[in-house]
Amino acid sequence: MKSQLCAGVVCGCALAALAALAACSVGPAYKRPDIPSPPRWQETSTNESAAVWPSADWWHGFGSDKLDELIAEAQRSNDDLAAAIARVQEADAQARIAGAPLLPSLDFTADASRQEAQLTGGGHGTFNTFNPELSASYELDFWGKNRALRAAARATAIASHYDKETVALTVVSSVATAYFQALEFRDRLEVAHQNVTNGEKILRGLQLEQTAGIATALDVAQQETTVALLDAAIPPLQQQFRQTVNALAVLIGKTPESIDVDTGTLNALTSPLVVEGLPSQLLSRRPDVAESEQQLISANADITVARAALFPSIQLTAGGGYESSALSSLINPASRVWSLSAGLTQPIFHGGALRGQVVFSNARYAELLSSYHKTVISAFGNVENALVAARQTKEQQVRQQKAVDTARRAFQYAQTQMSAGTVNILTVLNTENALFSAQDELVQVQYLHLQSLVDLFTALGGGWQQG
């Protein structure tokens, strides 16, 4: 009994001493890459305080109940978002698995056997053996390998959370863009139908004038051509409208026939004010940048894992239980058995696999470092592009509205003067075509401006903030 106690004390002291050394790490400590942010944006959307950022429900600023409804449905039912949530659960589980080697493993086994054997004095005898036992094992994390494995898995898990936020932002932005595009095609169809109606009205007037001998057959034929061209532009717009609605249905996780956009117009939407914030704060507002950094942290930990594999591993095992030939005496002190052992494994030759893994891990880190740098500078570029697009499309919309107003006045003047006989039909046709083109272009510019605002919200992280 005394020898058992001494052995336990010696083993405990050795374990404590080795555990104290387990704080060693053969890998590099992670340091965030220093990528300076620009002092200010080249383009600014407002003169408001730059410390203000978009809210997490930024799409409410467009003032559309239908858009709110579609986005809410996408957040519940979008398949890409559901897959991203599942990936988060996978990564969290992998992090728990990777952390398990830092704790001892404990197993219970129970054996029972019955055998017949020849006795020493002759004859045969039957023997029973019962052996319940608890066993424990633990690998000393002397070089920090297991801690690095856990750190890598945790960073990957955190990256999956940020990836889910990136997917969620992309889904919301895609729904908003698709909805606005559907409204654009509806508005363009409405413009096209109005233009056909106006063209047919002029055509009927010319046909009456031809009967009266005022207009010629050429005048009528020219107007008939204009009406035919206007009418031919409708089917492609209807096709694009239906295809956009079908794409919108997929985004919200529904079949195409279960959704329709039969109401609404771009003119009914409002253009929310977007405040771009400070460039120095952008990196904590973009989930894709945060995800890229966590991948870099994971790769840095993998270097430690690869280097630690070159050094010895120390394994401690312990077991204890009872062994007896009869159940009645199984738990007697005399039936007690136990064992303690320690083992050391030193890699000697693995055909270059271990050192190759070190080279691979370092190269992987270098690759992800370049990816992180590109993600960061791309984030700044996204905001700059979105800012200039929002500003210029707004200005373009103002100018295009002036063009529509001017073209409408010119068309009205031409109709009046043609009735007075001071201009011919060619002048009317020219002003008519100019008005139709200006109206169609205005709808397209309205969509482009709304899309640029969605892009700006997305580039700013959509109100997301790293905790």
Secondary structure by P-SEA (a helix, b strand, c coil): caaaaaaaaaaaaaaaaaaaacccccccccccccccccccccccccccccccccccccccccccaaaaaaaaaaacccaaaaaaaaaaaaaaaaaaaaacccbbbbbbbbbbbccccccccbbbbbbbbbbbbbbbbbbccccaaaaaaaaaaaaaaaaaaaaaaaaaaaaaaaaaaaaaaaaaaaaaaaaaaaaaaaaaaaaaaaaaaaaaccccaaaaaaaaaaaaaaaaacaaaaaaaaaaaaaaaaaaccccccccccccccccbbbbbbbbccccccccccaaaaaaaaaaaaaaaaaaaaaaaabbbbbbbbbbbbbcccccccccccccccccbbbbbbbccccaaaaaaaaaaaaaaaaaaaaaaaaaaaaaaaaaaaaaaaaaaaaaaaaaaaaaaaaaaaaaaaaaaaaaccccaaaaaaaaaaaaaaaaaaaaaaaaaaaaaaaaaaaaccccccc
